[in-house]
């Protein structure tokens, strides 16, 4: 088997670019979704808020400035081809350094503190990033980046349901989490749901659900139907844009699943605000 070489500096430079891109360019799909939701809103205030979000995100793209002051904690999903060899250094160091380069050169806010409890001193460069590594077939490196703001992150939750709770228990937990979140995660929100695995795996799945392109559908028809059902139910809560009422509480619900133990039904809900930002590169 012939192995493909990839220089680590190429990775570092790509990461620096994608960090700025994600924070400044929300993408056509998100802009179109916000504009469509605006046309469906009956309340003038809800329509006005959605219109201002479209204006803000468009201006951020044109001027290449962050669409939100919270430029997040850096989260990467790294899928490494098994036929790929890295040259010139460490992949971990390249991603971490590329992230700090991007936050520095893009004049993005640095929001990470070195210790969560006793020494909450800013690290000064947004390090360290959170990186999830996966081996995949092939000779390519796929990196997905999400700058996760904490207004929405703080509204997330995990529950270890009983198998007997079933689909109805999942529905109830997801909607209760959205209802409790209310205006705090800056709605309209995108809701990532992870089901299965273990305590920590379902949370990872929920995070990965928020790295999907907006509105993509779970390939399993049962879970695709549950995504649609939860989205409709969330939009019936009348939380609305900015929490001031309306039909647009959520823009999408994404579900990811993993096999689990016979005695468990772990479920996690990871919420993202209207600044649904991520970028992807394949090297």
C-alpha positions as CSV (number, residue, x, y, z in Angstrom):
1,X,0.0,0.0,0.0
2,X,1.4,3.4,-1.0
3,X,1.1,6.0,1.7
4,X,0.4,9.7,0.8
5,X,2.5,12.3,2.6
6,X,1.0,15.6,3.9
7,X,3.2,18.4,5.2
8,X,2.2,19.6,8.6
9,X,2.6,23.3,7.6
10,X,-0.2,22.8,5.0
11,X,-2.4,21.7,7.8
12,X,-1.5,24.7,10.0
13,X,-2.2,27.2,7.3
14,X,-5.5,25.6,6.4
15,X,-6.6,25.7,10.0
16,X,-5.7,29.3,10.4
17,X,-7.8,30.2,7.3
18,X,-10.8,28.1,8.4
19,X,-10.9,29.6,11.9
20,X,-11.4,33.1,10.4
21,X,-13.8,31.9,7.7
22,X,-16.1,30.2,10.2
23,X,-16.4,33.3,12.4
24,X,-16.9,35.7,9.5
25,X,-19.0,33.9,6.9
26,X,-22.1,32.0,8.0
27,X,-22.8,30.6,4.6
28,X,-25.6,30.8,2.0
29,X,-27.7,28.0,3.6
30,X,-28.0,29.8,6.9
31,X,-28.8,33.2,5.3
32,X,-31.4,31.6,3.1
33,X,-33.0,29.8,6.1
34,X,-33.2,33.0,8.2
35,X,-34.7,34.9,5.3
36,X,-37.3,32.1,4.7
37,X,-38.2,32.0,8.4
38,X,-38.7,35.8,8.2
39,X,-41.4,35.4,5.6
40,X,-43.3,33.0,7.7
41,X,-43.3,35.1,10.9
42,X,-46.6,36.9,11.6
43,X,-45.3,39.1,14.4
44,X,-43.6,42.3,13.3
45,X,-41.0,42.1,16.0
46,X,-40.0,38.5,15.1
47,X,-39.7,39.5,11.4
48,X,-37.6,42.5,12.4
49,X,-35.2,40.5,14.5
50,X,-34.7,37.9,11.8
51,X,-34.1,40.7,9.2
52,X,-31.5,42.2,11.5
53,X,-29.7,38.8,11.8
54,X,-29.6,38.5,8.0
55,X,-28.2,42.1,7.8
56,X,-25.6,41.4,10.5
57,X,-24.4,38.2,8.9
58,X,-24.2,39.7,5.5
59,X,-22.2,42.6,6.8
60,X,-19.9,40.3,8.6
61,X,-19.2,38.4,5.4
62,X,-18.6,41.5,3.3
63,X,-16.3,43.2,5.8
64,X,-14.7,40.0,7.1
65,X,-15.4,40.7,10.7
66,X,-16.9,38.3,13.3
67,X,-20.7,38.0,13.2
68,X,-20.7,37.6,17.0
69,X,-18.5,39.0,19.7
70,X,-18.3,35.5,21.2
71,X,-15.9,33.8,18.8
72,X,-16.1,30.6,20.8
73,X,-14.0,27.8,22.2
74,X,-12.4,26.0,19.2
75,X,-13.7,22.5,18.6
76,X,-12.3,20.4,15.8
77,X,-13.4,17.0,14.3
78,X,-10.4,15.5,12.6
79,X,-10.9,12.5,10.3
80,X,-7.5,11.0,9.3
81,X,-7.1,8.7,6.3
82,X,-5.3,5.4,7.2
83,X,-3.2,5.8,4.1
84,X,-1.9,9.2,5.2
85,X,1.5,10.1,6.7
86,X,2.3,13.5,8.2
87,X,5.7,15.0,7.6
88,X,7.5,18.0,9.3
89,X,6.0,17.8,12.7
90,X,3.1,16.9,14.9
91,X,-0.5,17.0,13.7
92,X,-1.7,18.1,17.2
93,X,0.7,21.0,17.3
94,X,-0.2,22.1,13.8
95,X,-3.9,22.3,14.6
96,X,-3.3,24.0,17.9
97,X,-0.9,26.5,16.3
98,X,-3.1,27.1,13.3
99,X,-6.0,27.8,15.6
100,X,-4.1,30.4,17.6
101,X,-2.7,31.9,14.4
102,X,-6.3,32.3,13.1
103,X,-7.6,33.9,16.3
104,X,-4.6,36.3,16.4
105,X,-4.6,37.3,12.7
106,X,-8.4,37.5,12.5
107,X,-8.6,39.7,15.6
108,X,-11.0,37.2,17.1
109,X,-11.8,37.3,20.8
110,X,-9.8,35.0,23.0
111,X,-12.2,33.4,25.5
112,X,-10.4,30.4,27.1
113,X,-9.3,30.4,30.7
114,X,-6.4,28.1,31.9
115,X,-8.2,26.5,34.8
116,X,-12.0,26.0,35.2
117,X,-12.3,26.7,38.9
118,X,-9.3,28.2,40.8
119,X,-7.2,30.0,38.2
120,X,-9.5,31.5,35.7
121,X,-6.8,33.4,33.9
122,X,-7.2,33.9,30.1
123,X,-4.7,31.9,28.1
124,X,-4.3,34.8,25.7
125,X,-4.5,32.9,22.4
126,X,-7.8,30.9,22.8
127,X,-5.7,27.7,23.4
128,X,-6.2,24.9,23.9
129,X,-8.6,23.7,21.2
130,X,-10.7,20.6,21.8
131,X,-9.8,18.1,19.1
132,X,-11.6,14.8,18.3
133,X,-9.6,12.4,16.2
134,X,-11.0,9.5,14.1
135,X,-9.3,7.1,11.7
136,X,-11.1,6.7,8.4
137,X,-10.4,4.9,5.1
138,X,-8.4,6.6,2.3
139,X,-5.6,9.1,2.1
140,X,-7.3,12.4,2.9
141,X,-7.5,14.5,6.0
142,X,-10.9,16.1,6.7
143,X,-11.1,18.8,9.4
144,X,-14.3,20.3,10.6
145,X,-14.1,23.4,12.8
146,X,-16.8,24.8,15.1
147,X,-16.2,28.0,17.2
148,X,-18.6,27.1,20.1
149,X,-20.1,30.1,21.9
150,X,-21.0,29.5,25.5
151,X,-24.3,31.4,25.8
152,X,-25.8,28.4,24.0
153,X,-23.3,25.8,25.2
154,X,-24.4,26.5,28.8
155,X,-28.0,25.5,27.9
156,X,-27.0,22.0,26.9
157,X,-27.8,18.9,29.0
158,X,-27.2,15.1,29.3
159,X,-29.7,12.6,30.7
160,X,-29.2,8.9,31.3
161,X,-32.7,7.7,30.4
162,X,-34.0,4.2,30.9
163,X,-34.6,2.0,27.9
164,X,-38.3,1.9,28.8
165,X,-38.5,5.7,28.3
166,X,-38.1,5.0,24.6
167,X,-38.8,7.6,21.9
168,X,-41.3,9.4,24.0
169,X,-38.7,9.9,26.7
170,X,-36.2,11.3,24.2
171,X,-38.8,13.7,22.9
172,X,-39.7,14.9,26.3
173,X,-36.1,15.4,27.4
174,X,-35.2,17.3,24.2
175,X,-38.2,19.6,24.4
176,X,-37.8,20.2,28.1
177,X,-34.2,21.2,27.5
178,X,-35.2,23.7,24.8
179,X,-38.0,25.0,27.0
180,X,-35.7,25.6,29.9
181,X,-33.1,27.3,27.6
182,X,-35.7,29.8,26.6
183,X,-34.1,33.1,25.4
184,X,-30.6,32.3,26.9
185,X,-29.0,30.6,23.8
186,X,-29.9,33.5,21.5
187,X,-32.6,31.8,19.4
188,X,-33.4,30.9,16.8
189,X,-31.2,27.9,17.7
190,X,-29.9,24.8,16.0
191,X,-30.3,21.7,18.3
192,X,-27.9,18.9,18.2
193,X,-29.0,15.6,19.7
194,X,-26.8,12.6,20.5
195,X,-28.4,9.3,21.4
196,X,-26.7,6.1,22.5
197,X,-23.1,5.1,23.4
198,X,-22.1,6.1,26.9
199,X,-22.3,9.2,29.1
200,X,-19.5,11.0,27.2
201,X,-20.2,9.5,23.8
202,X,-23.8,10.8,23.5
203,X,-22.4,14.3,24.3
204,X,-19.8,13.9,21.6
205,X,-22.5,12.8,19.1
206,X,-24.6,15.9,20.0
207,X,-21.5,18.1,19.2
208,X,-21.0,16.3,15.9
209,X,-24.7,16.8,15.1
210,X,-24.0,20.6,15.3
211,X,-21.1,20.2,12.8
212,X,-23.5,18.9,10.1
213,X,-24.5,21.3,7.3
214,X,-27.7,23.1,8.2
215,X,-30.9,21.0,7.6
216,X,-29.1,17.8,6.5
217,X,-31.2,14.8,7.4
218,X,-30.4,11.7,9.4
219,X,-30.2,8.8,6.9
220,X,-32.4,6.5,9.1
221,X,-36.1,7.4,8.2
222,X,-37.2,6.9,11.8
223,X,-34.6,9.4,13.1
224,X,-35.3,11.7,10.2
225,X,-39.0,11.7,11.2
226,X,-38.0,12.4,14.8
227,X,-35.9,15.4,13.7
228,X,-38.9,16.9,11.8
229,X,-41.2,16.2,14.8
230,X,-38.9,17.8,17.3
231,X,-38.3,20.9,15.1
232,X,-42.1,21.4,14.7
233,X,-42.6,21.0,18.4
234,X,-39.8,23.4,19.3
235,X,-41.2,26.0,17.0
236,X,-44.6,25.6,18.8
237,X,-43.1,26.7,22.1
238,X,-43.4,30.4,21.1
239,X,-39.9,31.3,22.4
240,X,-39.2,32.8,19.0
241,X,-36.3,35.0,17.8
242,X,-34.3,36.5,20.7
243,X,-36.8,34.8,23.0
244,X,-39.5,37.5,22.3
245,X,-42.1,35.2,20.8
246,X,-42.8,33.9,17.3
247,X,-42.7,30.8,15.2
248,X,-39.0,30.5,14.8
249,X,-37.5,29.1,17.9
250,X,-35.3,26.5,16.1
251,X,-33.9,26.4,12.6
252,X,-33.1,22.7,12.6
253,X,-32.8,19.6,14.8
254,X,-29.9,17.2,14.0
255,X,-29.8,13.8,15.5
256,X,-26.7,11.5,15.6
257,X,-26.8,8.0,17.1
258,X,-24.5,5.2,18.3
259,X,-25.2,1.6,19.6
260,X,-25.6,1.5,23.4
261,X,-25.8,-1.0,26.3
262,X,-29.0,-3.0,26.9
263,X,-29.5,-1.2,30.3
264,X,-29.2,2.3,29.0
265,X,-30.5,5.1,26.8
266,X,-28.1,8.1,27.1
267,X,-29.3,11.3,25.4
268,X,-27.5,14.6,25.1
269,X,-28.7,18.0,23.8
270,X,-26.1,20.5,22.5
271,X,-27.6,23.8,21.5
272,X,-26.2,26.4,19.1
273,X,-27.3,29.9,18.7
274,X,-28.4,31.6,15.5
275,X,-24.7,32.1,14.7
276,X,-24.5,28.5,13.4
277,X,-20.8,28.6,12.3
278,X,-18.5,25.9,11.1
279,X,-16.0,25.4,8.3
280,X,-14.6,22.3,6.7
281,X,-11.4,21.5,4.7
282,X,-10.2,18.4,2.9
283,X,-6.5,18.0,2.4
